[in-house]
């Protein structure tokens, strides 16, 4: 595990780029606020698409 800004928090060394990006976003307070502001019924809505675009998310398929 490699240390990050807070020495008490670490991330695995074997993450690929997509996994690292997901871990980074998962810990980002602004992203978390945006994500949790979406009601469950709207996770696949236009608001979710706007969230994905704002944060540069791309999903296969």
N, C-alpha and C positions, 0 to 999 in steps of 0.2 A: 504494500500500500504506500502511496505517496502522500506526503503532507500537503494540505492546501493552506489558504491564508490563516485559518484558525488551526493551530497545531493539534487541537483535540479532535479534529475532523479529518478523515482521510478517505481517499478514493482508491479503488483497485488499480493496479498497474496494467492489467490486461484488457482494459476497455478499448473497443474500436471507436472510431470517430463519432458514429451515431450514438453509441452508448454514453460516451463522454458528454456529448451535447445534451442528451436527455438528463443525465445526472446534474449537469450545470443548471439547466432550466428548473429541474425539480427543486433545487436549492435557492433559486433566485426569488427574492420576496415579491418583486413586481409581477413576475410571471405567475407565481402562485396566487397572488391576489386576482389577477385577470382570470385564471383558470377556475378558481373557486367561486367567482362571481357568476359563472354560467350555471343556470339551473340544470339538473340532470336531463330534463326533457329537451334541452337546447344544445346538448353536446355535439349534435350533428347538424346544427342549423347554420344560418348565415352568420350569426354571431360567432360561432365556433370557427367558421372559415375565416372571418376577420381576425380572430385571435391567432390562428395559424399563420396568416399572412404577416401580421404585426411581428411575430416572433420568428419568422422565417422557417416555419415547419413545413415539411413535405412528407406525404405519405404514399407508399407504393400502391399501385393499382389504379 
